[in-house]
Amino acid sequence: MTLDVARNAPKLPPENPEAEASLLGAVLIDHSLYAPFVRGRIAPPDLSRDNHQLVLGAMERVAARGDQISFETVQQELAATNELAAIGGPQFLVGLMQNVPTVAHAETYATIVARTAQLRKLIGAANEIARLALVREDAAGAVEDAQRLLFSVSEASLHRDIVSLDVALNRYITQIEERGDEAQAGVPTGLKTLDAKTGGLQPSDLILVAGRPGLGKTSLALCFIEHAALRAGKTCAIFSLEMSELQLVQRLISMTAEIDGNRIRRGRLSLPELQAISDASARLQQAQIYVEESSRLTVTDILAKSRRLQAERGKLDLIVIDYLQLIEGAAGDEQNRVQEVGHISRALKAIARELEVPVVALSQLSRQIETRGTEPTLSDLRDSGALEADADLVMFLWQKDQQDRKDGVVRLKLAKHRNGPTADIDLHFEAELTRFRDLGETREGG
C-alpha cells in the first residue's frame, strides 16, 4: 500500500536548490562570474527558494549601482532592505560560500538553474492552458491563447543582458570555426549581386520584401526558395495567406521548367514541354519545400508549425510568409492595426531568433508612393513604423518609369541592411515564367 501511494503521489516541480546555492556561493566568492552566467539570464523569480531569491535580488541591486559583488556588499544590501534576518543572517551567506564544490563549475550550476526555471514556467503555462480548456467555450480562441502562452515561455529564453567583450569574441570565433571553409554563411538567393551584398539570407534575420501589387514580391520569394531548395539543398517553408497551394506549385513548376505559366494553365503543351514539366516535378518532389496554405494564421501558428517542422526534419533553413499584413492579430482587433502589425513584426523577429533561421516576410507598401511617383522609402512601409525598426533587411521592388515596365526591369532597392551596405540592383522580371534574373548593380547604387 505504501508503495502504491508513493508511485501515485504527484511529482514535485523541477527544481535544484543545491545548484542554486552553489551558483550564489560561487558568485559571492568570485564576482566576475555574475556577468557571464547570471546577469540577464537568471532572475530572482527563477529560483525555487525564498532566501535564494532575496540573495540574488541583493546581488542585482549591488551590480546595478556599479559596486562589486562580495560577501560584504551583499550583506550590507540585505541589511539595508531589512532582509538579512529573513535569509537567516550573515551565517547563511557564509554557508553558501563554504558549500560550493568548486567555482570552476559555475556555468554548469547556471545551466541547471535556468533549465529547471524554464520547466517550471512551462508547467505554469500548462496549468493555465488546462484552465482555459475548462472555462472557455470558444475553442479556437482558447487554442490561440494557449499558443501565445507557450510562445511567451520560449521567447523569455531569448532575453539576454550585456556580456563582456571577451565572451562575445569567443562566441564569434566559435561561429567562424564552425563555418569552416564556407564562403557564405547565409541561405543563397540565386541573385549574385544581392548575395554579394548580404552574404545570403542570414540566420535570425527578419527580412522584408516590400512593393506595390503586381511587382513580383511572391515571385521573388519563390525564386529564393527554388534556388535554396533545389540548388543549395536547404529546407524551406512557405506560409501562404494569399495564394493557394496549387497556385504556388504551378509557379514553381513554371519557374523550374522555364515554361510559360499561361501555357501550363491552358494545357496546350508540346511533348518537349511535357517532358520538361515532368523533369521539374521530379526535382521539386525531391526538394525539401513545405507549404502551409491558410487564409487565417497568427504568429503563434507560424511558430508552432515551424518548430514542429524543424523538429521533424532536423533542420529548417528558410521561412517565407506571404504576406505580413494578412497575419491575424492576437486579439483580432482591427481598430488599432498599427499596433497589431507592430506586435506581429516583433514576434516574427523573435521567431527568427528562436529558430535561428532567416524569416522573409512579404509586405505591402502604402499607396502614397503611387501619387508621389518616386522610389519607395522606409516610411512607405504599410501600417507600422515598427516594421522599419524590427527588420534586419528591407528590400523594395519598384519601377522607375514606363521604360522600366516596357523592358521588364524591376529595381530592387536594398533600403536597410543592419549588418552591411545598402544597394540599388536591377532585375529582369520574366513575367511569363515568374522568374527574376540578375542584371547587376546600377551605376548610382551603393
Secondary structure as UniProt FT lines:
FT   HELIX           2..8
FT   HELIX           17..29
FT   HELIX           31..33
FT   HELIX           34..37
FT   TURN            38..41
FT   HELIX           44..46
FT   HELIX           50..64
FT   TURN            65..66
FT   HELIX           71..80
FT   TURN            81..82
FT   HELIX           84..87
FT   HELIX           90..98
FT   HELIX           103..105
FT   HELIX           106..135
FT   HELIX           139..156
FT   TURN            157..158
FT   HELIX           165..179
FT   TURN            180..181
FT   HELIX           192..198
FT   TURN            203..204
FT   STRAND          206..211
FT   TURN            213..214
FT   HELIX           217..226
FT   HELIX           227..231
FT   STRAND          236..240
FT   HELIX           245..257
FT   HELIX           261..266
FT   HELIX           271..286
FT   STRAND          289..293
FT   HELIX           299..313
FT   STRAND          318..322
FT   HELIX           324..326
FT   TURN            335..336
FT   HELIX           337..355
FT   STRAND          359..365
FT   HELIX           368..372
FT   HELIX           378..380
FT   HELIX           386..390
FT   STRAND          393..398
FT   HELIX           402..407
FT   STRAND          409..417
FT   TURN            418..419
FT   STRAND          423..430
FT   TURN            431..434
FT   STRAND          435..441
FT   TURN            443..444
//
